[in-house]
Structure formats: structure tokens, C-alpha cells
Amino acid sequence: MRGAAAKAVAPCDDVGVTILRRVALFAVISAFTLGLGLLALLDGIEMLAASGDYAGSDRTALLGLGVLTTAGALVPIALWVLAGWALFVRRQRWEW
């Protein structure tokens, strides 16, 4: 073969990676990323709710930490969505 056909990338050969292995890997990823994300999200919401009991610089610090913690919780949740997309939609293989 010559030309563009010879240089074309072969489609992903994922015969060796069964759906059961993908689901198992996604479950492990989910335990860590969703656990961390939800823990941070709930902690940030708790800080925001507790800021009403304080005044002055204490309240400002608690509001700032609550906002940053809540925003930071979106990172592991976004990584979870990305891992699900890579495993099930794109069917990405990771070599160990």
C-alpha cells in the first residue's frame, strides 16, 4: 500500500478489553474521584452555610474557603466525567 492509505491509523483494537473490565476500572475510578469530589462539595456547602453564624473577618474567611472548596470539588467530578467518556464513548485503552 502506498500514499495516505498506508499511513492511516488503524482503528482501536479493543477486543482484549471487555466491557466488564471497563466497568470494573470505572468503578475504581468512581470510588476515588466521586468520593473526593462529593466530600469536598459537601464540606464547602457546610462552610458556606456556617458563615451566617460569624461576623467580620471570620465570616469573610469562611465564605472564601467555602467558595474555593466548592469550586475545587468540581475538579474530581470533571475527571470522573472525562474518565467515563474515555472508557465508554471513545473506548480508550491504557497499557499498563
C-alpha positions as CSV (number, residue, x, y, z in Angstrom):
1,M,0.0,0.0,0.0
2,R,1.2,3.5,-0.8
3,G,0.1,7.0,-0.1
4,A,-2.5,8.1,2.5
5,A,-4.0,4.6,2.9
6,A,-0.6,3.3,4.1
7,K,-0.3,6.0,6.7
8,A,-3.8,5.8,8.1
9,V,-4.1,4.9,11.7
10,A,-5.8,1.5,12.4
11,P,-9.0,1.7,14.4
12,C,-8.7,0.9,18.1
13,D,-8.4,-2.9,18.6
14,D,-10.1,-3.3,21.9
15,V,-11.0,-7.0,21.7
16,G,-8.9,-7.7,24.8
17,V,-10.7,-5.1,26.9
18,T,-14.1,-6.4,27.7
19,I,-17.0,-4.3,28.9
20,L,-16.7,-6.0,32.3
21,R,-13.1,-4.8,32.7
22,R,-14.1,-1.3,31.6
23,V,-16.9,-1.2,34.2
24,A,-14.5,-2.5,36.9
25,L,-12.0,0.2,36.1
26,F,-14.7,2.8,36.1
27,A,-15.9,1.6,39.5
28,V,-12.4,2.0,41.0
29,I,-12.1,5.5,39.4
30,S,-15.5,6.4,40.7
31,A,-14.8,5.4,44.2
32,F,-11.9,7.8,44.4
33,T,-12.9,10.7,42.2
34,L,-16.6,10.9,43.3
35,G,-15.8,10.2,46.9
36,L,-13.3,13.1,47.0
37,G,-15.5,15.4,44.9
38,L,-18.6,14.8,46.9
39,L,-16.7,15.1,50.2
40,A,-15.2,18.5,49.1
41,L,-18.6,19.7,47.8
42,L,-20.4,18.9,51.0
43,D,-17.7,20.4,53.1
44,G,-17.7,23.6,51.0
45,I,-21.5,23.9,51.3
46,E,-21.3,23.3,55.0
47,M,-18.7,26.2,55.3
48,L,-21.0,28.5,53.3
49,A,-24.0,27.6,55.5
50,A,-22.0,28.1,58.7
51,S,-20.7,31.5,57.6
52,G,-24.0,33.1,58.7
53,D,-23.1,32.5,62.4
54,Y,-20.0,34.6,62.2
55,A,-19.2,38.3,61.6
56,G,-16.3,40.3,60.4
57,S,-13.1,38.8,59.1
58,D,-14.1,35.3,60.4
59,R,-17.1,35.4,58.1
60,T,-15.1,36.6,55.2
61,A,-12.5,33.8,55.7
62,L,-15.2,31.2,56.0
63,L,-17.0,32.5,52.9
64,G,-13.7,32.5,50.9
65,L,-12.8,29.0,52.0
66,G,-16.3,27.7,51.3
67,V,-16.3,29.1,47.8
68,L,-12.9,27.8,47.0
69,T,-13.7,24.3,48.4
70,T,-16.9,24.1,46.5
71,A,-15.3,25.2,43.3
72,G,-12.4,22.8,43.9
73,A,-14.9,19.9,44.2
74,L,-15.7,20.3,40.6
75,V,-12.3,19.1,39.5
76,P,-12.6,15.5,40.6
77,I,-16.2,15.4,39.4
78,A,-15.0,16.6,36.0
79,L,-12.2,14.0,36.0
80,W,-14.9,11.4,36.6
81,V,-16.9,12.5,33.6
82,L,-13.7,12.5,31.5
83,A,-12.8,9.0,32.6
84,G,-16.3,7.7,31.8
85,W,-16.1,9.3,28.3
86,A,-12.7,7.9,27.6
87,L,-13.7,4.4,28.7
88,F,-17.1,4.0,27.2
89,V,-17.5,6.6,24.4
90,R,-14.0,6.8,23.0
91,R,-13.1,3.3,24.2
92,Q,-9.6,4.3,25.1
93,R,-7.1,1.6,26.1
94,W,-4.5,2.2,28.7
95,E,-1.5,0.0,28.5
96,W,0.0,-1.0,31.9
